[in-house]
Amino acid sequence: MTMNKMHIPFSPPDITNKEIEKVVNTLQSGWLTTGPRTKELEHKISEYIGVERAVCLNSATAAMELTLQLLGVGPGDEVVTTAYTYTATASVIHHVGAKIVLVDTTPGSYEMDYSKLAEAITEKTKVVIPVDIAGKMCDYEKIFNVVESRKDLFKPKNDIQAAYNRVIVMADAAHSFGAMQNGNISGQIADFTCFSFHAVKNLTTGEGGAVVWHNNNELDNEWIYKQYMLLSLHGQSKDALAKTKKGAWEYDIIYPAYKCNMTDIMASIGLVQIERYKDLLKRRREIIEMYDNEFKPLGLQSIEHYGDTFASSGHLYLLRLPELDEKQRNDIIVKMADKGIVCNVHYKPLPMLTAYKNLGFNISDYPNAFRQYANEITLPLHTLINDKEVEYISYNLKKYYKVVQKG
């Protein structure tokens, strides 16, 4: 079988004339920074998920860090997360001065080992951060069972922690906007859920993110929303939009905070993307099912994105190549690149990275995470790929896998 060489990028944004027109309208409106379009996107997100409020920010990283700040997490505290994730999940813990506690994955899985999660929780633990890798939601039922089982260890430091009276679950849902589990959409289960709208994500605003929270009867949603506004805009008592009202120039700085708001330009892209999102998710599912049909008969192992009780957002197609090692996997990535196919790896476990080695982590303590990584390859998965390109990718991957496997 001969196939002409194609060029297939890894994950370009799916932008149409509708997004471009919306951005142009925003540019012509004279209002570019956080304003009416950002507030509208917040409303659309909260409506989509089914929660009372959403906060749009400039990244999921900011959403996670500000949530830790909101919860009063800092020096002397511990936050537990998985060793198999991107650095943003753990770096925010370091930024607030808390101790990073990493848990290995379950054997043969990208999800953290929930039995080891229980062992990792101490009297100092304030938050656990599960990661919805590739768009598939973690087993939140198990996570909450673990958290409840260790409730007697929890020592709240402030009123918001006391309102939960247990370790708080903050989902790194950078990949899982629109995913479902047991009838609940991502954002409805964890105490706090942080999404990414980065350029490579299913729904993009260029850069950007959002945070939603599960409504807790002991907490005032408007108070929480106000805290995020203060944290994301220098601790200023009025944002730029509020200051445009007649005679409303005066403001106060409540405390020296951060600058990580979303702009109306970014929100304009998101407003169109969320309108298109149902169709984008449908197309991702079609591509994943085509890949699965090609690779499962060969015994190649991909994440199970869809089942009777769950549906992934289909963000990434992670494929493990049995019997291959790191070098062989990397050889295949080079061979695929020679054919114009850009592949990736998700992820190099954190203990393999210099920053985390310097913090005292060693990959030998996370053998399951290393095994997941060593023969993982991530194939292009985006809504600009056509069926012929999926066939081209599949054909070349199968060909090079067999070549490398035979040595």
Buried (B, 14 or more C-beta within 10 A) or exposed (E): EEEEEBEBEBBBBBBEEBBEEBBEEBEEEEBBBBBEBBBBBBEBBBEBBEBEBBBBBBBBBBBBBBBBBBBBBEEEBBBBBBBBBBBBBBBBBBEBEBBBBBBBBBEEBBBBBBEBBBEBBBEBBBBBBBBBBBBBBBBBEBBBEBBEEBEEEBEBBEEBBEEBEBBBBBBBBBBBBBBBBEEBBBBBBBBBBBBBBBBBBBBBBBBBBBBBBBEEEEBEBEEBBEBBBBBBBBBBBBBBBEEEEEEEEEBEEBEEBBEBBBBBBBBBBBBBBBEBBEEBBEBBBBBBBBBBEBBEEBEBBBBEBBEEEBBBBBBBBBBBBEEBEBEBBEBBBEBBEEBBBBBBBBBBBBBBBEEBEEBEBEBEEBEBBBBBBBBBBBBBBBBBBEEEBBBBBBBBBBBBBEEBBEE
